[in-house]
Amino acid sequence: MTKADIIEQIYEKVGFSKKESAEIVELVFDTMKETLEKGEKIKISGFGNFVVRQKRPRIGRNPQTGEEIEISARRVLTFRPSQVLKSALNKDEIAEF
Amino acid sequence: MNKSDLIESLAKKLPNLAGRDVEVIVNTIFESMTESLRQGDRIEIRGFGSFEVRTRKPRIGRNPKTGMSVEVGERKVPFFKVGKELRERVNKAVI
């Protein structure tokens, strides 16, 4: 599935034109990116949480040469799937809550 | 930011759309993504990231309260990999 397929779903199920659907889908992901860029987390109930985490610098190793290098401090994005999404993938009984 | 905040923020940027419509669209996006993953399909959103389903092998787990062994069957778990653009944007403002 790509953005084009999501746009197609909006067009079919919600009835917006393809052009409108495309603009809105683009705007949804742009808004999410702007929010995460600010370091703010996004919680989508029933889907999952996108969380920005601060990582301290650490010593890593080039696996090929064994050479030690410092990996700088950084911010990374992690996704924590909701229980609802995890259940949906496993056809569990507890899919609703 | 939760889903309602996202909807509100989008509604402000789309003054010609009814708030209810924005809500339906946001729900449709996440529902169609869930459905796609449920079918084992991979999702790729350029500049944002990709989602895929990974399979965890069956294992012997333990009930932490009683210590009893229980078999945990094969599990499917969603996995998100951040896209290059978003990874760089999130990391840009290191404090």
N, CA and C atoms of all chains as a GROMACS GRO file, in nm:
protein
  576
    1MET      N    1   0.085  -0.120   0.000
    1MET     CA    2   0.000   0.000   0.000
    1MET      C    3   0.088   0.124   0.000
    2THR      N    4   0.052   0.218  -0.085
    2THR     CA    5   0.125   0.345  -0.089
    2THR      C    6   0.024   0.458  -0.064
    3LYS      N    7   0.074   0.581  -0.067
    3LYS     CA    8  -0.014   0.695  -0.047
    3LYS      C    9  -0.126   0.696  -0.151
    4ALA      N   10  -0.093   0.654  -0.274
    4ALA     CA   11  -0.192   0.650  -0.382
    4ALA      C   12  -0.310   0.559  -0.346
    5ASP      N   13  -0.282   0.446  -0.279
    5ASP     CA   14  -0.390   0.355  -0.239
    5ASP      C   15  -0.477   0.416  -0.130
    6ILE      N   16  -0.413   0.490  -0.040
    6ILE     CA   17  -0.489   0.555   0.068
    6ILE      C   18  -0.580   0.661   0.006
    7ILE      N   19  -0.526   0.735  -0.090
    7ILE     CA   20  -0.604   0.838  -0.161
    7ILE      C   21  -0.726   0.773  -0.229
    8GLU      N   22  -0.702   0.659  -0.291
    8GLU     CA   23  -0.809   0.584  -0.358
    8GLU      C   24  -0.921   0.545  -0.259
    9GLN      N   25  -0.880   0.505  -0.137
    9GLN     CA   26  -0.978   0.468  -0.034
    9GLN      C   27  -1.064   0.588   0.006
   10ILE      N   28  -1.000   0.704   0.020
   10ILE     CA   29  -1.074   0.825   0.058
   10ILE      C   30  -1.173   0.859  -0.054
   11TYR      N   31  -1.125   0.849  -0.177
   11TYR     CA   32  -1.207   0.878  -0.294
   11TYR      C   33  -1.329   0.785  -0.298
   12GLU      N   34  -1.305   0.656  -0.273
   12GLU     CA   35  -1.415   0.558  -0.280
   12GLU      C   36  -1.510   0.565  -0.162
   13LYS      N   37  -1.453   0.573  -0.040
   13LYS     CA   38  -1.537   0.562   0.078
   13LYS      C   39  -1.595   0.694   0.126
   14VAL      N   40  -1.522   0.804   0.103
   14VAL     CA   41  -1.569   0.932   0.155
   14VAL      C   42  -1.629   1.018   0.044
   15GLY      N   43  -1.590   0.991  -0.078
   15GLY     CA   44  -1.651   1.059  -0.191
   15GLY      C   45  -1.591   1.194  -0.229
   16PHE      N   46  -1.471   1.222  -0.182
   16PHE     CA   47  -1.403   1.342  -0.229
   16PHE      C   48  -1.340   1.313  -0.364
   17SER      N   49  -1.314   1.420  -0.441
   17SER     CA   50  -1.248   1.400  -0.570
   17SER      C   51  -1.107   1.349  -0.543
   18LYS      N   52  -1.045   1.291  -0.645
   18LYS     CA   53  -0.909   1.239  -0.627
   18LYS      C   54  -0.813   1.352  -0.590
   19LYS      N   55  -0.834   1.468  -0.652
   19LYS     CA   56  -0.745   1.581  -0.628
   19LYS      C   57  -0.757   1.626  -0.482
   20GLU      N   58  -0.881   1.639  -0.436
   20GLU     CA   59  -0.904   1.678  -0.296
   20GLU      C   60  -0.848   1.574  -0.201
   21SER      N   61  -0.878   1.447  -0.229
   21SER     CA   62  -0.830   1.338  -0.144
   21SER      C   63  -0.679   1.341  -0.132
   22ALA      N   64  -0.613   1.363  -0.245
   22ALA     CA   65  -0.467   1.366  -0.246
   22ALA      C   66  -0.414   1.480  -0.161
   23GLU      N   67  -0.478   1.597  -0.173
   23GLU     CA   68  -0.433   1.714  -0.095
   23GLU      C   69  -0.449   1.689   0.055
   24ILE      N   70  -0.562   1.628   0.090
   24ILE     CA   71  -0.589   1.605   0.232
   24ILE      C   72  -0.493   1.501   0.290
   25VAL      N   73  -0.473   1.391   0.218
   25VAL     CA   74  -0.382   1.287   0.267
   25VAL      C   75  -0.241   1.344   0.286
   26GLU      N   76  -0.199   1.424   0.189
   26GLU     CA   77  -0.068   1.490   0.196
   26GLU      C   78  -0.060   1.576   0.323
   27LEU      N   79  -0.168   1.650   0.346
   27LEU     CA   80  -0.173   1.741   0.461
   27LEU      C   81  -0.170   1.663   0.594
   28VAL      N   82  -0.234   1.548   0.597
   28VAL     CA   83  -0.234   1.468   0.720
   28VAL      C   84  -0.091   1.427   0.755
   29PHE      N   85  -0.019   1.373   0.658
   29PHE     CA   86   0.118   1.329   0.687
   29PHE      C   87   0.212   1.447   0.712
   30ASP      N   88   0.189   1.558   0.640
   30ASP     CA   89   0.271   1.678   0.665
   30ASP      C   90   0.252   1.728   0.808
   31THR      N   91   0.126   1.729   0.852
   31THR     CA   92   0.096   1.776   0.988
   31THR      C   93   0.160   1.685   1.092
   32MET      N   94   0.155   1.554   1.066
   32MET     CA   95   0.217   1.459   1.158
   32MET      C   96   0.368   1.480   1.162
   33LYS      N   97   0.427   1.504   1.047
   33LYS     CA   98   0.573   1.525   1.042
   33LYS      C   99   0.612   1.652   1.117
   34GLU      N  100   0.534   1.760   1.099
   34GLU     CA  101   0.564   1.886   1.169
   34GLU      C  102   0.557   1.866   1.320
   35THR      N  103   0.458   1.791   1.364
   35THR     CA  104   0.440   1.767   1.507
   35THR      C  105   0.557   1.688   1.565
   36LEU      N  106   0.594   1.581   1.495
   36LEU     CA  107   0.704   1.496   1.542
   36LEU      C  108   0.837   1.570   1.539
   37GLU      N  109   0.851   1.656   1.439
   37GLU     CA  110   0.973   1.735   1.425
   37GLU      C  111   0.994   1.824   1.548
   38LYS      N  112   0.882   1.868   1.606
   38LYS     CA  113   0.889   1.952   1.727
   38LYS      C  114   0.918   1.868   1.851
   39GLY      N  115   0.924   1.737   1.834
   39GLY     CA  116   0.954   1.648   1.947
   39GLY      C  117   0.829   1.604   2.020
   40GLU      N  118   0.714   1.642   1.967
   40GLU     CA  119   0.588   1.607   2.031
   40GLU      C  120   0.541   1.470   1.985
   41LYS      N  121   0.482   1.392   2.076
   41LYS     CA  122   0.436   1.260   2.035
   41LYS      C  123   0.295   1.265   1.977
   42ILE      N  124   0.260   1.164   1.900
   42ILE     CA  125   0.127   1.155   1.840
   42ILE      C  126   0.064   1.023   1.882
   43LYS      N  127  -0.055   1.034   1.941
   43LYS     CA  128  -0.125   0.914   1.986
   43LYS      C  129  -0.250   0.895   1.900
   44ILE      N  130  -0.251   0.789   1.823
   44ILE     CA  131  -0.368   0.758   1.741
   44ILE      C  132  -0.436   0.637   1.804
   45SER      N  133  -0.548   0.662   1.872
   45SER     CA  134  -0.613   0.552   1.942
   45SER      C  135  -0.657   0.446   1.842
   46GLY      N  136  -0.635   0.322   1.876
   46GLY     CA  137  -0.672   0.211   1.787
   46GLY      C  138  -0.563   0.178   1.686
   47PHE      N  139  -0.462   0.265   1.676
   47PHE     CA  140  -0.354   0.238   1.580
   47PHE      C  141  -0.219   0.228   1.653
   48GLY      N  142  -0.179   0.337   1.715
   48GLY     CA  143  -0.054   0.332   1.791
   48GLY      C  144  -0.001   0.471   1.820
   49ASN      N  145   0.112   0.476   1.889
   49ASN     CA  146   0.175   0.603   1.926
   49ASN      C  147   0.308   0.620   1.855
   50PHE      N  148   0.328   0.740   1.804
   50PHE     CA  149   0.458   0.776   1.746
   50PHE      C  150   0.528   0.861   1.850
   51VAL      N  151   0.644   0.816   1.895
   51VAL     CA  152   0.711   0.882   2.006
   51VAL      C  153   0.854   0.920   1.967
   52VAL      N  154   0.892   1.044   1.995
   52VAL     CA  155   1.028   1.088   1.969
   52VAL      C  156   1.110   1.063   2.095
   53ARG      N  157   1.219   0.991   2.079
   53ARG     CA  158   1.302   0.958   2.195
   53ARG      C  159   1.441   1.017   2.179
   54GLN      N  160   1.493   1.066   2.293
   54GLN     CA  161   1.627   1.125   2.296
   54GLN      C  162   1.727   1.014   2.329
   55LYS      N  163   1.829   1.000   2.246
   55LYS     CA  164   1.932   0.899   2.271
   55LYS      C  165   2.062   0.968   2.310
   56ARG      N  166   2.126   0.914   2.412
   56ARG     CA  167   2.256   0.968   2.454
   56ARG      C  168   2.365   0.922   2.357
   57PRO      N  169   2.479   0.992   2.353
   57PRO     CA  170   2.588   0.942   2.268
   57PRO      C  171   2.638   0.809   2.321
   58ARG      N  172   2.683   0.723   2.234
   58ARG     CA  173   2.735   0.594   2.281
   58ARG      C  174   2.846   0.548   2.188
   59ILE      N  175   2.923   0.454   2.237
   59ILE     CA  176   3.032   0.401   2.157
   59ILE      C  177   2.979   0.284   2.075
   60GLY      N  178   2.992   0.296   1.946
   60GLY     CA  179   2.952   0.186   1.858
   60GLY      C  180   3.076   0.125   1.797
   61ARG      N  181   3.056   0.029   1.712
   61ARG     CA  182   3.169  -0.042   1.654
   61ARG      C  183   3.137  -0.069   1.508
   62ASN      N  184   3.231  -0.046   1.424
   62ASN     CA  185   3.213  -0.084   1.284
   62ASN      C  186   3.221  -0.236   1.278
   63PRO      N  187   3.111  -0.300   1.242
   63PRO     CA  188   3.111  -0.447   1.249
   63PRO      C  189   3.211  -0.511   1.152
   64GLN      N  190   3.249  -0.437   1.051
   64GLN     CA  191   3.341  -0.493   0.953
   64GLN      C  192   3.487  -0.486   1.000
   65THR      N  193   3.522  -0.371   1.059
   65THR     CA  194   3.662  -0.353   1.096
   65THR      C  195   3.686  -0.368   1.246
   66GLY      N  196   3.578  -0.362   1.324
   66GLY     CA  197   3.593  -0.371   1.469
   66GLY      C  198   3.635  -0.238   1.530
   67GLU      N  199   3.646  -0.137   1.447
   67GLU     CA  200   3.691  -0.006   1.492
   67GLU      C  201   3.583   0.062   1.576
   68GLU      N  202   3.622   0.123   1.688
   68GLU     CA  203   3.525   0.191   1.773
   68GLU      C  204   3.499   0.332   1.723
   69ILE      N  205   3.373   0.372   1.723
   69ILE     CA  206   3.340   0.509   1.686
   69ILE      C  207   3.230   0.560   1.777
   70GLU      N  208   3.230   0.692   1.802
   70GLU     CA  209   3.125   0.747   1.886
   70GLU      C  210   3.002   0.775   1.801
   71ILE      N  211   2.888   0.725   1.847
   71ILE     CA  212   2.762   0.755   1.782
   71ILE      C  213   2.703   0.873   1.858
   72SER      N  214   2.682   0.984   1.788
   72SER     CA  215   2.642   1.108   1.855
   72SER      C  216   2.503   1.098   1.916
   73ALA      N  217   2.473   1.189   2.007
   73ALA     CA  218   2.339   1.198   2.066
   73ALA      C  219   2.242   1.228   1.954
   74ARG      N  220   2.125   1.172   1.961
   74ARG     CA  221   2.028   1.196   1.854
   74ARG      C  222   1.885   1.176   1.903
   75ARG      N  223   1.795   1.223   1.820
   75ARG     CA  224   1.654   1.198   1.849
   75ARG      C  225   1.602   1.100   1.746
   76VAL      N  226   1.534   0.999   1.792
   76VAL     CA  227   1.480   0.898   1.701
   76VAL      C  228   1.330   0.883   1.721
   77LEU      N  229   1.266   0.839   1.613
   77LEU     CA  230   1.123   0.819   1.619
   77LEU      C  231   1.092   0.671   1.635
   78THR      N  232   1.007   0.640   1.733
   78THR     CA  233   0.966   0.500   1.746
   78THR      C  234   0.814   0.492   1.737
   79PHE      N  235   0.766   0.380   1.691
   79PHE     CA  236   0.623   0.356   1.682
   79PHE      C  237   0.587   0.244   1.777
   80ARG      N  238   0.490   0.271   1.866
   80ARG     CA  239   0.441   0.167   1.957
   80ARG      C  240   0.299   0.132   1.914
   81PRO      N  241   0.281   0.015   1.853
   81PRO     CA  242   0.148  -0.022   1.806
   81PRO      C  243   0.051  -0.039   1.923
   82SER      N  244  -0.075  -0.003   1.900
   82SER     CA  245  -0.175  -0.019   2.005
   82SER      C  246  -0.214  -0.165   2.016
   83GLN      N  247  -0.272  -0.201   2.130
   83GLN     CA  248  -0.318  -0.338   2.151
   83GLN      C  249  -0.422  -0.376   2.046
   84VAL      N  250  -0.503  -0.278   2.007
   84VAL     CA  251  -0.606  -0.302   1.906
   84VAL      C  252  -0.544  -0.344   1.773
   85LEU      N  253  -0.438  -0.274   1.732
   85LEU     CA  254  -0.371  -0.308   1.606
   85LEU      C  255  -0.304  -0.445   1.616
   86LYS      N  256  -0.236  -0.470   1.729
   86LYS     CA  257  -0.169  -0.598   1.746
   86LYS      C  258  -0.269  -0.712   1.742
   87SER      N  259  -0.385  -0.691   1.808
   87SER     CA  260  -0.488  -0.795   1.808
   87SER      C  261  -0.543  -0.816   1.668
   88ALA      N  262  -0.562  -0.706   1.594
   88ALA     CA  263  -0.618  -0.717   1.459
   88ALA      C  264  -0.530  -0.806   1.371
   89LEU      N  265  -0.399  -0.799   1.391
   89LEU     CA  266  -0.308  -0.878   1.309
   89LEU      C  267  -0.308  -1.025   1.348
   90ASN      N  268  -0.358  -1.052   1.469
   90ASN     CA  269  -0.355  -1.190   1.518
   90ASN      C  270  -0.494  -1.250   1.536
   91LYS      N  271  -0.594  -1.179   1.485
   91LYS     CA  272  -0.733  -1.229   1.492
   91LYS      C  273  -0.771  -1.269   1.633
   92ASP      N  274  -0.724  -1.189   1.731
   92ASP     CA  275  -0.758  -1.217   1.871
   92ASP      C  276  -0.903  -1.177   1.897
   93GLU      N  277  -0.954  -1.229   2.009
   93GLU     CA  278  -1.091  -1.198   2.047
   93GLU      C  279  -1.104  -1.057   2.102
   94ILE      N  280  -0.994  -1.005   2.158
   94ILE     CA  281  -1.002  -0.878   2.231
   94ILE      C  282  -0.983  -0.757   2.140
   95ALA      N  283  -1.028  -0.769   2.016
   95ALA     CA  284  -1.005  -0.661   1.921
   95ALA      C  285  -1.080  -0.531   1.954
   96GLU      N  286  -1.185  -0.539   2.036
   96GLU     CA  287  -1.264  -0.419   2.064
   96GLU      C  288  -1.237  -0.362   2.202
   97PHE      N  289  -1.176  -0.248   2.212
   97PHE     CA  290  -1.174  -0.162   2.332
   97PHE      C  291  -1.086  -0.042   2.314
   98MET      N  292  -0.002   1.508   2.108
   98MET     CA  293  -0.114   1.526   2.015
   98MET      C  294  -0.187   1.393   1.998
   99ASN      N  295  -0.318   1.392   2.020
   99ASN     CA  296  -0.393   1.271   1.994
   99ASN      C  297  -0.475   1.288   1.866
  100LYS      N  298  -0.558   1.189   1.837
  100LYS     CA  299  -0.629   1.194   1.710
  100LYS      C  300  -0.721   1.316   1.699
  101SER      N  301  -0.788   1.352   1.808
  101SER     CA  302  -0.877   1.470   1.804
  101SER      C  303  -0.797   1.597   1.778
  102ASP      N  304  -0.678   1.607   1.840
  102ASP     CA  305  -0.593   1.725   1.817
  102ASP      C  306  -0.550   1.732   1.671
  103LEU      N  307  -0.518   1.615   1.615
  103LEU     CA  308  -0.477   1.608   1.475
  103LEU      C  309  -0.592   1.655   1.385
  104ILE      N  310  -0.712   1.606   1.414
  104ILE     CA  311  -0.830   1.643   1.336
  104ILE      C  312  -0.854   1.794   1.346
  105GLU      N  313  -0.841   1.847   1.467
  105GLU     CA  314  -0.863   1.990   1.489
  105GLU      C  315  -0.762   2.074   1.412
  106SER      N  316  -0.636   2.030   1.419
  106SER     CA  317  -0.530   2.102   1.350
  106SER      C  318  -0.550   2.100   1.198
  107LEU      N  319  -0.597   1.986   1.147
  107LEU     CA  320  -0.624   1.974   1.003
  107LEU      C  321  -0.743   2.060   0.963
  108ALA      N  322  -0.846   2.060   1.048
  108ALA     CA  323  -0.968   2.138   1.019
  108ALA      C  324  -0.935   2.286   1.005
  109LYS      N  325  -0.839   2.332   1.086
  109LYS     CA  326  -0.798   2.474   1.078
  109LYS      C  327  -0.733   2.504   0.944
  110LYS      N  328  -0.658   2.404   0.894
  110LYS     CA  329  -0.589   2.424   0.766
  110LYS      C  330  -0.683   2.404   0.647
  111LEU      N  331  -0.800   2.344   0.672
  111LEU     CA  332  -0.896   2.316   0.565
  111LEU      C  333  -1.030   2.384   0.598
  112PRO      N  334  -1.034   2.518   0.596
  112PRO     CA  335  -1.154   2.588   0.641
  112PRO      C  336  -1.279   2.558   0.557
  113ASN      N  337  -1.259   2.511   0.434
  113ASN     CA  338  -1.375   2.484   0.349
  113ASN      C  339  -1.433   2.343   0.369
  114LEU      N  340  -1.373   2.266   0.460
  114LEU     CA  341  -1.425   2.131   0.488
  114LEU      C  342  -1.494   2.130   0.624
  115ALA      N  343  -1.601   2.050   0.633
  115ALA     CA  344  -1.668   2.033   0.762
  115ALA      C  345  -1.580   1.949   0.854
  116GLY      N  346  -1.579   1.985   0.982
  116GLY     CA  347  -1.497   1.912   1.079
  116GLY      C  348  -1.528   1.763   1.078
  117ARG      N  349  -1.655   1.732   1.060
  117ARG     CA  350  -1.698   1.592   1.056
  117ARG      C  351  -1.630   1.517   0.941
  118ASP      N  352  -1.617   1.586   0.826
  118ASP     CA  353  -1.552   1.524   0.709
  118ASP      C  354  -1.405   1.496   0.736
  119VAL      N  355  -1.339   1.591   0.803
  119VAL     CA  356  -1.197   1.573   0.835
  119VAL      C  357  -1.181   1.451   0.924
  120GLU      N  358  -1.273   1.438   1.020
  120GLU     CA  359  -1.268   1.325   1.112
  120GLU      C  360  -1.284   1.192   1.036
  121VAL      N  361  -1.381   1.189   0.944
  121VAL     CA  362  -1.404   1.067   0.866
  121VAL      C  363  -1.279   1.033   0.783
  122ILE      N  364  -1.216   1.134   0.727
  122ILE     CA  365  -1.097   1.110   0.645
  122ILE      C  366  -0.982   1.053   0.729
  123VAL      N  367  -0.957   1.114   0.844
  123VAL     CA  368  -0.848   1.067   0.930
  123VAL      C  369  -0.876   0.922   0.972
  124ASN      N  370  -1.001   0.895   1.010
  124ASN     CA  371  -1.035   0.757   1.049
  124ASN      C  372  -1.016   0.661   0.932
  125THR      N  373  -1.058   0.703   0.814
  125THR     CA  374  -1.044   0.618   0.695
  125THR      C  375  -0.896   0.586   0.667
  126ILE      N  376  -0.811   0.684   0.685
  126ILE     CA  377  -0.668   0.662   0.661
  126ILE      C  378  -0.615   0.551   0.753
  127PHE      N  379  -0.640   0.565   0.884
  127PHE     CA  380  -0.584   0.465   0.976
  127PHE      C  381  -0.654   0.330   0.966
  128GLU      N  382  -0.784   0.333   0.933
  128GLU     CA  383  -0.855   0.206   0.914
  128GLU      C  384  -0.802   0.133   0.791
  129SER      N  385  -0.777   0.207   0.683
  129SER     CA  386  -0.730   0.139   0.562
  129SER      C  387  -0.586   0.088   0.582
  130MET      N  388  -0.508   0.161   0.663
  130MET     CA  389  -0.372   0.114   0.692
  130MET      C  390  -0.378  -0.014   0.776
  131THR      N  391  -0.468  -0.016   0.875
  131THR     CA  392  -0.483  -0.135   0.959
  131THR      C  393  -0.525  -0.254   0.874
  132GLU      N  394  -0.621  -0.231   0.785
  132GLU     CA  395  -0.672  -0.338   0.700
  132GLU      C  396  -0.560  -0.393   0.610
  133SER      N  397  -0.481  -0.301   0.558
  133SER     CA  398  -0.371  -0.341   0.471
  133SER      C  399  -0.270  -0.430   0.546
  134LEU      N  400  -0.237  -0.390   0.669
  134LEU     CA  401  -0.144  -0.470   0.751
  134LEU      C  402  -0.207  -0.604   0.788
  135ARG      N  403  -0.338  -0.601   0.813
  135ARG     CA  404  -0.408  -0.723   0.849
  135ARG      C  405  -0.397  -0.826   0.737
  136GLN      N  406  -0.390  -0.775   0.614
  136GLN     CA  407  -0.376  -0.865   0.499
  136GLN      C  408  -0.229  -0.902   0.475
  137GLY      N  409  -0.143  -0.852   0.562
  137GLY     CA  410  -0.001  -0.886   0.549
  137GLY      C  411   0.074  -0.798   0.450
  138ASP      N  412   0.006  -0.695   0.404
  138ASP     CA  413   0.063  -0.604   0.306
  138ASP      C  414   0.158  -0.504   0.373
  139ARG      N  415   0.253  -0.456   0.299
  139ARG     CA  416   0.347  -0.356   0.348
  139ARG      C  417   0.292  -0.219   0.308
  140ILE      N  418   0.316  -0.118   0.393
  140ILE     CA  419   0.271   0.018   0.362
  140ILE      C  420   0.394   0.107   0.349
  141GLU      N  421   0.400   0.182   0.242
  141GLU     CA  422   0.513   0.273   0.229
  141GLU      C  423   0.462   0.414   0.203
  142ILE      N  424   0.491   0.504   0.297
  142ILE     CA  425   0.454   0.644   0.281
  142ILE      C  426   0.584   0.722   0.262
  143ARG      N  427   0.606   0.765   0.141
  143ARG     CA  428   0.731   0.837   0.110
  143ARG      C  429   0.753   0.956   0.202
  144GLY      N  430   0.873   0.965   0.256
  144GLY     CA  431   0.908   1.078   0.340
  144GLY      C  432   0.862   1.062   0.484
  145PHE      N  433   0.775   0.964   0.508
  145PHE     CA  434   0.726   0.941   0.644
  145PHE      C  435   0.786   0.812   0.699
  146GLY      N  436   0.755   0.702   0.633
  146GLY     CA  437   0.812   0.575   0.678
  146GLY      C  438   0.735   0.459   0.620
  147SER      N  439   0.773   0.339   0.661
  147SER     CA  440   0.702   0.221   0.610
  147SER      C  441   0.662   0.132   0.727
  148PHE      N  442   0.553   0.060   0.706
  148PHE     CA  443   0.502  -0.033   0.806
  148PHE      C  444   0.503  -0.172   0.744
  149GLU      N  445   0.542  -0.269   0.821
  149GLU     CA  446   0.531  -0.406   0.772
  149GLU      C  447   0.497  -0.498   0.888
  150VAL      N  448   0.458  -0.619   0.852
  150VAL     CA  449   0.421  -0.717   0.954
  150VAL      C  450   0.535  -0.816   0.967
  151ARG      N  451   0.582  -0.834   1.089
  151ARG     CA  452   0.686  -0.933   1.114
  151ARG      C  453   0.628  -1.046   1.196
  152THR      N  454   0.683  -1.163   1.178
  152THR     CA  455   0.632  -1.281   1.247
  152THR      C  456   0.726  -1.318   1.361
  153ARG      N  457   0.669  -1.330   1.481
  153ARG     CA  458   0.747  -1.376   1.597
  153ARG      C  459   0.724  -1.526   1.611
  154LYS      N  460   0.833  -1.598   1.630
  154LYS     CA  461   0.823  -1.743   1.642
  154LYS      C  462   0.746  -1.783   1.768
  155PRO      N  463   0.684  -1.900   1.767
  155PRO     CA  464   0.620  -1.946   1.891
  155PRO      C  465   0.727  -1.965   1.998
  156ARG      N  466   0.690  -1.942   2.123
  156ARG     CA  467   0.789  -1.957   2.230
  156ARG      C  468   0.717  -2.004   2.357
  157ILE      N  469   0.798  -2.049   2.451
  157ILE     CA  470   0.743  -2.087   2.580
  157ILE      C  471   0.752  -1.965   2.670
  158GLY      N  472   0.638  -1.917   2.713
  158GLY     CA  473   0.637  -1.802   2.803
  158GLY      C  474   0.604  -1.849   2.943
  159ARG      N  475   0.603  -1.755   3.033
  159ARG     CA  476   0.572  -1.789   3.171
  159ARG      C  477   0.471  -1.690   3.226
  160ASN      N  478   0.377  -1.740   3.299
  160ASN     CA  479   0.285  -1.653   3.370
  160ASN      C  480   0.365  -1.592   3.486
  161PRO      N  481   0.387  -1.459   3.483
  161PRO     CA  482   0.475  -1.399   3.584
  161PRO      C  483   0.420  -1.414   3.726
  162LYS      N  484   0.289  -1.431   3.740
  162LYS     CA  485   0.230  -1.443   3.874
  162LYS      C  486   0.251  -1.583   3.932
  163THR      N  487   0.226  -1.684   3.849
  163THR     CA  488   0.231  -1.821   3.901
  163THR      C  489   0.359  -1.895   3.863
  164GLY      N  490   0.432  -1.842   3.764
  164GLY     CA  491   0.554  -1.909   3.721
  164GLY      C  492   0.527  -2.028   3.630
  165MET      N  493   0.400  -2.050   3.598
  165MET     CA  494   0.365  -2.163   3.512
  165MET      C  495   0.405  -2.137   3.367
  166SER      N  496   0.455  -2.240   3.301
  166SER     CA  497   0.491  -2.228   3.160
  166SER      C  498   0.366  -2.229   3.075
  167VAL      N  499   0.364  -2.141   2.975
  167VAL     CA  500   0.254  -2.143   2.879
  167VAL      C  501   0.312  -2.129   2.739
  168GLU      N  502   0.252  -2.199   2.647
  168GLU     CA  503   0.299  -2.186   2.511
  168GLU      C  504   0.240  -2.060   2.447
  169VAL      N  505   0.327  -1.974   2.393
  169VAL     CA  506   0.281  -1.855   2.323
  169VAL      C  507   0.297  -1.886   2.175
  170GLY      N  508   0.187  -1.889   2.103
  170GLY     CA  509   0.191  -1.925   1.960
  170GLY      C  510   0.259  -1.820   1.876
  171GLU      N  511   0.271  -1.849   1.749
  171GLU     CA  512   0.330  -1.754   1.655
  171GLU      C  513   0.249  -1.624   1.657
  172ARG      N  514   0.319  -1.511   1.666
  172ARG     CA  515   0.252  -1.381   1.672
  172ARG      C  516   0.296  -1.294   1.556
  173LYS      N  517   0.202  -1.217   1.503
  173LYS     CA  518   0.237  -1.118   1.402
  173LYS      C  519   0.246  -0.982   1.470
  174VAL      N  520   0.351  -0.909   1.445
  174VAL     CA  521   0.365  -0.777   1.506
  174VAL      C  522   0.391  -0.672   1.399
  175PRO      N  523   0.328  -0.554   1.415
  175PRO     CA  524   0.354  -0.447   1.319
  175PRO      C  525   0.491  -0.385   1.347
  176PHE      N  526   0.560  -0.347   1.244
  176PHE     CA  527   0.691  -0.287   1.260
  176PHE      C  528   0.697  -0.160   1.174
  177PHE      N  529   0.743  -0.051   1.235
  177PHE     CA  530   0.753   0.076   1.163
  177PHE      C  531   0.898   0.114   1.145
  178LYS      N  532   0.933   0.151   1.024
  178LYS     CA  533   1.068   0.200   0.998
  178LYS      C  534   1.053   0.343   0.950
  179VAL      N  535   1.118   0.436   1.021
  179VAL     CA  536   1.103   0.577   0.985
  179VAL      C  537   1.172   0.606   0.851
  180GLY      N  538   1.110   0.691   0.770
  180GLY     CA  539   1.168   0.728   0.641
  180GLY      C  540   1.281   0.829   0.657
  181LYS      N  541   1.361   0.840   0.555
  181LYS     CA  542   1.482   0.922   0.562
  181LYS      C  543   1.449   1.069   0.595
  182GLU      N  544   1.350   1.124   0.524
  182GLU     CA  545   1.318   1.266   0.544
  182GLU      C  546   1.276   1.292   0.689
  183LEU      N  547   1.184   1.210   0.738
  183LEU     CA  548   1.133   1.230   0.874
  183LEU      C  549   1.242   1.204   0.978
  184ARG      N  550   1.324   1.101   0.953
  184ARG     CA  551   1.433   1.070   1.047
  184ARG      C  552   1.525   1.190   1.062
  185GLU      N  553   1.557   1.251   0.949
  185GLU     CA  554   1.647   1.367   0.953
  185GLU      C  555   1.581   1.488   1.018
  186ARG      N  556   1.451   1.507   0.989
  186ARG     CA  557   1.382   1.622   1.048
  186ARG      C  558   1.367   1.607   1.199
  187VAL      N  559   1.340   1.486   1.246
  187VAL     CA  560   1.325   1.462   1.389
  187VAL      C  561   1.459   1.483   1.461
  188ASN      N  562   1.565   1.442   1.395
  188ASN     CA  563   1.698   1.447   1.458
  188ASN      C  564   1.762   1.585   1.451
  189LYS      N  565   1.715   1.667   1.358
  189LYS     CA  566   1.776   1.797   1.329
  189LYS      C  567   1.793   1.883   1.454
  190ALA      N  568   1.687   1.886   1.534
  190ALA     CA  569   1.688   1.975   1.649
  190ALA      C  570   1.737   1.904   1.774
  191VAL      N  571   1.855   1.843   1.769
  191VAL     CA  572   1.910   1.776   1.888
  191VAL      C  573   1.939   1.880   1.995
  192ILE      N  574   1.890   1.852   2.115
  192ILE     CA  575   1.911   1.949   2.224
  192ILE      C  576   2.033   1.908   2.303
   0.00000   0.00000   0.00000
